[in-house]
Amino acid sequence: MNLSKIENKDTLCALVNCENTVITDTQSALDLVMSANYDIGTKNIVISKQLITEDFFVLSTGLAGEILQKFVNYGGRIAIYGDYSHYTSKPLKDFIYESNNGKDVFFVSSLEEAVEKLTK
């Protein structure tokens, strides 16, 4: 995993670059927040949805709630970018909608939108 710094409007974000899945469970999510804080100096994470285990997007597993709660508990904010159009689950669509109306977790379609959400 490689983290790169993105700065916009005097706010730092850590962009996650990797070939493999980065977030697989709560511990890997916590490790990511701590790495971003140590390496980049921020707890704002920008990550492609392809770097998150698909189980995250199956709400019945409880994984999304556990992971996102870790982020919030440790002061982290996350913007996940990618294509969500193939998901048909109404609970997932509702979850994404509600998250996007908050201030800590965002699901957007592009990298640019992800950075914008975290640097408003």
N, CA, C and O of each residue as an XYZ file, in Angstrom:
480
protein
N       0.835     -1.178      0.000
C       0.000      0.000      0.000
C       0.877      1.237      0.000
O       1.906      1.293      0.675
N       0.454      2.220     -0.764
C       1.162      3.476     -0.869
C       0.158      4.594     -0.606
O      -0.940      4.582     -1.161
N       0.519      5.546      0.223
C      -0.325      6.707      0.492
C       0.320      7.931     -0.119
O       1.517      8.166      0.047
N      -0.480      8.710     -0.825
C       0.036      9.961     -1.362
C      -0.786     11.117     -0.817
O      -1.968     10.972     -0.504
N      -0.140     12.253     -0.713
C      -0.755     13.442     -0.121
C      -1.491     14.236     -1.189
O      -0.967     14.500     -2.272
N      -2.725     14.610     -0.851
C      -3.499     15.538     -1.673
C      -3.874     16.693     -0.767
O      -4.404     16.490      0.325
N      -3.598     17.910     -1.223
C      -3.975     19.080     -0.440
C      -4.923     19.926     -1.263
O      -4.658     20.221     -2.429
N      -6.032     20.315     -0.649
C      -7.032     21.137     -1.305
C      -7.644     22.050     -0.251
O      -8.072     21.579      0.803
N      -7.688     23.330     -0.521
C      -8.268     24.301      0.423
C      -7.638     24.177      1.811
O      -8.338     24.221      2.823
N      -6.336     24.025      1.850
C      -5.578     23.919      3.104
C      -5.952     22.709      3.953
O      -5.731     22.706      5.164
N      -6.516     21.685      3.322
C      -6.870     20.449      4.021
C      -6.128     19.296      3.361
O      -6.118     19.169      2.136
N      -5.511     18.464      4.179
C      -4.778     17.305      3.675
C      -5.677     16.076      3.600
O      -6.536     15.861      4.455
N      -5.461     15.282      2.568
C      -6.103     13.983      2.423
C      -5.027     12.969      2.060
O      -4.031     13.308      1.421
N      -5.235     11.735      2.471
C      -4.339     10.642      2.088
C      -5.051      9.808      1.029
O      -6.121      9.251      1.277
N      -4.453      9.730     -0.139
C      -4.989      8.920     -1.232
C      -4.339      7.548     -1.171
O      -3.114      7.426     -1.184
N      -5.166      6.524     -1.106
C      -4.677      5.153     -1.012
C      -4.443      4.608     -2.413
O      -5.339      4.626     -3.257
N      -3.233      4.126     -2.649
C      -2.867      3.500     -3.922
C      -2.403      2.083     -3.626
O      -1.514      1.877     -2.799
N      -2.997      1.115     -4.292
C      -2.611     -0.265     -4.054
C      -3.187     -1.152     -5.147
O      -4.187     -0.808     -5.778
N      -2.556     -2.280     -5.361
C      -3.041     -3.261     -6.335
C      -4.011     -4.250     -5.686
O      -4.814     -4.879     -6.375
N      -3.935     -4.385     -4.371
C      -4.723     -5.386     -3.651
C      -5.757     -4.726     -2.747
O      -5.724     -3.514     -2.532
N      -6.661     -5.524     -2.227
C      -7.653     -5.045     -1.280
C      -6.944     -4.536     -0.029
O      -6.080     -5.218      0.524
N      -7.312     -3.338      0.411
C      -6.671     -2.708      1.562
C      -7.522     -2.862      2.816
O      -7.007     -3.187      3.886
N      -8.811     -2.632      2.684
C      -9.703     -2.741      3.833
C     -10.456     -4.059      3.736
O     -11.298     -4.252      2.859
N     -10.130     -4.964      4.661
C     -10.768     -6.287      4.689
C     -11.534     -6.528      5.980
O     -12.422     -7.379      6.033
N     -11.186     -5.767      7.033
C     -11.816     -5.932      8.343
C     -11.565     -4.668      9.160
O     -10.954     -3.716      8.674
N     -12.042     -4.667     10.400
C     -11.894     -3.465     11.221
C     -10.432     -3.139     11.528
O     -10.058     -1.967     11.579
N      -9.615     -4.151     11.731
C      -8.206     -3.900     12.033
C      -7.488     -3.260     10.851
O      -6.688     -2.344     11.040
N      -7.758     -3.724      9.644
C      -7.106     -3.127      8.473
C      -7.577     -1.685      8.272
O      -6.808     -0.843      7.805
N      -8.821     -1.397      8.616
C      -9.320     -0.022      8.520
C      -8.623      0.873      9.544
O      -8.224      1.995      9.232
N      -8.484      0.370     10.754
C      -7.792      1.128     11.797
C      -6.331      1.346     11.423
O      -5.794      2.436     11.618
N      -5.690      0.317     10.888
C      -4.296      0.441     10.435
C      -4.170      1.528      9.373
O      -3.197      2.283      9.363
N      -5.150      1.606      8.485
C      -5.129      2.614      7.428
C      -5.220      4.024      8.017
O      -4.466      4.910      7.616
N      -6.123      4.233      8.950
C      -6.256      5.550      9.585
C      -4.957      5.936     10.289
O      -4.498      7.073     10.178
N      -4.377      5.000     11.000
C      -3.148      5.299     11.737
C      -1.975      5.553     10.774
O      -1.151      6.433     11.024
N      -1.900      4.800      9.695
C      -0.841      5.016      8.701
C      -0.978      6.385      8.054
O       0.013      7.092      7.874
N      -2.197      6.760      7.706
C      -2.425      8.070      7.092
C      -2.055      9.186      8.061
O      -1.461     10.189      7.667
N      -2.405      9.007      9.310
C      -2.088     10.019     10.318
C      -0.583     10.147     10.510
O      -0.057     11.256     10.610
N       0.104      9.020     10.562
C       1.550      9.020     10.776
C       2.322      9.466      9.520
O       3.225     10.298      9.608
N       1.964      8.911      8.363
C       2.719      9.175      7.129
C       2.385     10.506      6.467
O       3.271     11.183      5.945
N       1.107     10.882      6.488
C       0.666     12.075      5.762
C       0.308     13.214      6.712
O       0.380     14.384      6.338
N      -0.074     12.874      7.934
C      -0.480     13.894      8.891
C      -1.955     14.241      8.809
O      -2.356     15.358      9.137
N      -2.768     13.273      8.368
C      -4.202     13.498      8.249
C      -4.960     12.218      8.557
O      -4.415     11.116      8.488
N      -6.214     12.389      8.894
C      -7.110     11.247      9.073
C      -8.215     11.265      8.016
O      -9.214     10.557      8.140
N      -8.026     12.080      6.981
C      -8.934     12.137      5.840
C      -8.442     11.131      4.800
O      -7.354     11.286      4.245
N      -9.243     10.108      4.541
C      -8.841      9.034      3.636
C      -9.666      9.076      2.362
O     -10.892      9.165      2.415
N      -8.997      9.012      1.220
C      -9.647      8.888     -0.081
C      -9.254      7.526     -0.635
O      -8.067      7.226     -0.767
N     -10.247      6.700     -0.961
C      -9.956      5.339     -1.391
C     -10.943      4.881     -2.461
O     -12.128      5.212     -2.414
N     -10.444      4.130     -3.408
C     -11.303      3.524     -4.430
C     -12.092      2.382     -3.802
O     -11.560      1.639     -2.977
N     -13.337      2.241     -4.182
C     -14.158      1.151     -3.647
C     -13.583     -0.202     -4.014
O     -13.881     -1.194     -3.348
N     -12.775     -0.269     -5.045
C     -12.160     -1.532     -5.464
C     -11.120     -2.019     -4.448
O     -10.717     -3.182     -4.477
N     -10.695     -1.140     -3.565
C      -9.703     -1.508     -2.556
C     -10.343     -1.924     -1.233
O      -9.661     -2.119     -0.227
N     -11.669     -2.053     -1.260
C     -12.428     -2.450     -0.072
C     -13.112     -3.776     -0.372
O     -13.701     -3.952     -1.438
N     -13.031     -4.706      0.575
C     -13.654     -6.008      0.378
C     -15.127     -5.860      0.003
O     -15.825     -4.991      0.527
N     -15.584     -6.699     -0.890
C     -16.972     -6.626     -1.351
C     -17.959     -6.897     -0.222
O     -19.099     -6.435     -0.278
N     -17.540     -7.636      0.798
C     -18.406     -7.891      1.955
C     -18.851     -6.599      2.638
O     -19.909     -6.556      3.265
N     -18.047     -5.559      2.516
C     -18.380     -4.254      3.075
C     -19.723     -3.766      2.538
O     -20.501     -3.152      3.268
N     -19.991     -4.039      1.267
C     -21.182     -3.531      0.594
C     -22.395     -4.445      0.745
O     -23.455     -4.177      0.180
N     -22.233     -5.520      1.507
C     -23.347     -6.394      1.870
C     -23.675     -6.048      3.321
O     -23.041     -6.560      4.243
N     -24.647     -5.194      3.517
C     -24.895     -4.641      4.845
C     -25.216     -5.688      5.895
O     -24.954     -5.478      7.080
N     -25.773     -6.801      5.481
C     -26.130     -7.843      6.449
C     -24.904     -8.445      7.144
O     -25.047     -9.082      8.188
N     -23.711     -8.258      6.588
C     -22.503     -8.762      7.241
C     -22.133     -7.916      8.455
O     -21.429     -8.386      9.349
N     -22.601     -6.677      8.489
C     -22.264     -5.769      9.579
C     -20.891     -5.134      9.448
O     -20.508     -4.300     10.269
N     -20.152     -5.523      8.422
C     -18.781     -5.046      8.259
C     -18.705     -3.541      8.018
O     -17.844     -2.869      8.586
N     -19.589     -3.009      7.189
C     -19.563     -1.566      6.908
C     -19.751     -0.770      8.195
O     -19.017      0.184      8.450
N     -20.724     -1.157      8.997
C     -20.966     -0.450     10.251
C     -19.782     -0.512     11.189
O     -19.412      0.493     11.797
N     -19.181     -1.693     11.313
C     -18.022     -1.853     12.193
C     -16.842     -1.006     11.727
O     -16.202     -0.319     12.524
N     -16.566     -1.064     10.437
C     -15.423     -0.333      9.885
C     -15.626      1.174      9.998
O     -14.731      1.896     10.436
N     -16.796      1.639      9.606
C     -17.031      3.074      9.634
C     -17.093      3.601     11.062
O     -16.725      4.749     11.311
N     -17.547      2.787     11.992
C     -17.539      3.194     13.394
C     -16.098      3.364     13.891
O     -15.808      4.288     14.651
N     -15.204      2.480     13.464
C     -13.776      2.623     13.821
C     -13.225      3.950     13.305
O     -12.535      4.674     14.023
N     -13.544      4.255     12.038
C     -13.069      5.521     11.461
C     -13.526      6.697     12.307
O     -12.722      7.551     12.679
N     -14.813      6.740     12.610
C     -15.370      7.861     13.352
C     -14.804      7.908     14.775
O     -14.468      8.985     15.269
N     -14.696      6.759     15.432
C     -14.160      6.717     16.796
C     -12.740      7.271     16.881
O     -12.362      7.871     17.887
N     -11.964      7.069     15.831
C     -10.574      7.527     15.818
C     -10.407      8.860     15.094
O      -9.287      9.263     14.781
N     -11.510      9.537     14.831
C     -11.446     10.864     14.221
C     -11.200     10.843     12.736
O     -10.864     11.871     12.148
N     -11.360      9.697     12.121
C     -11.139      9.580     10.690
C     -12.360      9.955      9.875
O     -13.498      9.852     10.332
N     -12.096     10.387      8.671
C     -13.147     10.660      7.689
C     -12.739      9.924      6.423
O     -11.549      9.809      6.127
N     -13.716      9.426      5.676
C     -13.390      8.634      4.503
C     -14.327      8.970      3.347
O     -15.533      9.136      3.526
N     -13.743      9.066      2.167
C     -14.509      9.234      0.936
C     -14.136      8.066      0.029
O     -12.974      7.886     -0.337
N     -15.144      7.282     -0.320
C     -14.952      6.091     -1.142
C     -15.510      6.396     -2.524
O     -16.689      6.714     -2.680
N     -14.647      6.293     -3.518
C     -15.112      6.628     -4.869
C     -15.171      5.391     -5.756
O     -14.376      4.461     -5.621
N     -16.132      5.411     -6.661
C     -16.302      4.299     -7.589
C     -17.711      4.240     -8.130
O     -18.511      5.150     -7.917
N     -18.006      3.168     -8.828
C     -19.310      2.975     -9.453
C     -20.191      2.130     -8.537
O     -19.863      0.983     -8.233
N     -21.287      2.693     -8.110
C     -22.231      1.990     -7.229
C     -23.506      1.604     -7.964
O     -24.433      1.073     -7.354
N     -23.564      1.861     -9.249
C     -24.807      1.677    -10.009
C     -25.267      0.226    -10.091
O     -26.456     -0.023    -10.286
N     -24.371     -0.722     -9.950
C     -24.773     -2.128    -10.082
C     -25.365     -2.710     -8.801
O     -25.857     -3.838     -8.808
N     -25.325     -1.958     -7.707
C     -25.927     -2.437     -6.465
C     -27.432     -2.202     -6.508
O     -27.886     -1.110     -6.851
N     -28.196     -3.221     -6.163
C     -29.652     -3.121     -6.203
C     -30.281     -3.094     -4.822
O     -31.490     -2.893     -4.704
N     -29.505     -3.289     -3.793
C     -30.010     -3.342     -2.424
C     -30.529     -1.974     -1.973
O     -29.778     -0.999     -1.936
N     -31.806     -1.912     -1.635
C     -32.362     -0.657     -1.136
C     -31.708     -0.245      0.177
O     -31.399      0.935      0.344
N     -31.482     -1.173      1.128
C     -30.795     -0.755      2.353
C     -29.407     -0.146      2.076
O     -29.020      0.823      2.729
N     -28.662     -0.706      1.118
C     -27.351     -0.142      0.790
C     -27.505      1.246      0.176
O     -26.763      2.164      0.523
N     -28.458      1.401     -0.725
C     -28.681      2.719     -1.333
C     -29.068      3.737     -0.269
O     -28.614      4.881     -0.306
N     -29.903      3.325      0.678
C     -30.290      4.215      1.775
C     -29.085      4.560      2.649
O     -28.921      5.705      3.070
N     -28.247      3.565      2.916
C     -27.039      3.757      3.715
C     -26.105      4.766      3.041
O     -25.563      5.654      3.698
N     -25.925      4.624      1.744
C     -25.078      5.542      0.984
C     -25.669      6.951      1.027
O     -24.947      7.925      1.239
N     -26.969      7.053      0.829
C     -27.638      8.355      0.853
C     -27.444      9.035      2.206
O     -27.062     10.204      2.272
N     -27.708      8.299      3.280
C     -27.571      8.864      4.629
C     -26.124      9.250      4.929
O     -25.869     10.304      5.512
N     -25.187      8.408      4.535
C     -23.766      8.720      4.748
C     -23.381     10.007      4.037
O     -22.675     10.843      4.600
N     -23.836     10.167      2.818
C     -23.493     11.350      2.034
C     -24.091     12.631      2.602
O     -23.649     13.726      2.252
N     -25.076     12.511      3.461
C     -25.668     13.681      4.094
C     -25.025     13.985      5.448
O     -25.431     14.923      6.134
N     -24.032     13.200      5.825
C     -23.302     13.436      7.065
C     -22.039     14.227      6.805
O     -21.936     14.957      5.819
N     -21.064     14.072      7.718
C     -19.823     14.837      7.559
C     -18.559     13.987      7.629
O     -17.451     14.517      7.545
N     -18.717     12.660      7.784
C     -17.542     11.818      7.979
C     -17.333     10.735      6.928
O     -16.205     10.295      6.710
N     -18.404     10.304      6.278
C     -18.337      9.188      5.333
C     -19.060      9.577      4.056
O     -20.200     10.039      4.089
N     -18.375      9.383      2.918
C     -18.959      9.757      1.638
C     -18.738      8.662      0.604
O     -17.676      8.041      0.555
N     -19.746      8.437     -0.213
C     -19.677      7.506     -1.337
C     -19.934      8.329     -2.588
O     -21.044      8.822     -2.790
N     -18.923      8.482     -3.424
C     -19.024      9.333     -4.605
C     -18.494      8.580     -5.815
O     -17.931      7.492     -5.691
N     -18.684      9.176     -6.987
C     -18.312      8.459     -8.210
C     -16.876      8.710     -8.672
O     -16.315      7.890     -9.398
N     -16.275      9.825     -8.264
C     -14.936     10.131     -8.789
C     -13.961     10.551     -7.698
O     -14.353     10.959     -6.605
N     -12.696     10.439     -8.025
C     -11.630     10.876     -7.131
C     -11.781     12.361     -6.806
O     -11.617     12.771     -5.657
N     -12.088     13.151     -7.810
C     -12.232     14.602     -7.615
C     -13.344     14.909     -6.613
O     -13.181     15.759     -5.737
N     -14.479     14.210     -6.748
C     -15.588     14.411     -5.819
C     -15.198     13.998     -4.406
O     -15.581     14.647     -3.432
N     -14.437     12.918     -4.301
C     -14.010     12.432     -2.998
C     -13.172     13.476     -2.278
O     -13.398     13.752     -1.100
N     -12.210     14.053     -2.977
C     -11.350     15.079     -2.389
C     -12.201     16.298     -2.022
O     -12.022     16.876     -0.950
N     -13.104     16.683     -2.883
C     -13.951     17.841     -2.619
C     -14.795     17.652     -1.355
O     -14.934     18.584     -0.563
N     -15.351     16.472     -1.162
C     -16.189     16.194      0.012
C     -15.388     16.321      1.313
O     -15.904     16.815      2.316
N     -14.153     15.885      1.293
C     -13.340     15.919      2.511
C     -12.685     17.266      2.769
O     -12.142     17.498      3.850
N     -12.732     18.158      1.783
C     -12.034     19.433      1.930
C     -12.976     20.626      1.849
O     -12.535     21.746      1.588
N     -14.258     20.401      2.067
C     -15.227     21.507      2.035
C     -14.963     22.488      3.139
O     -15.679     23.481      3.267
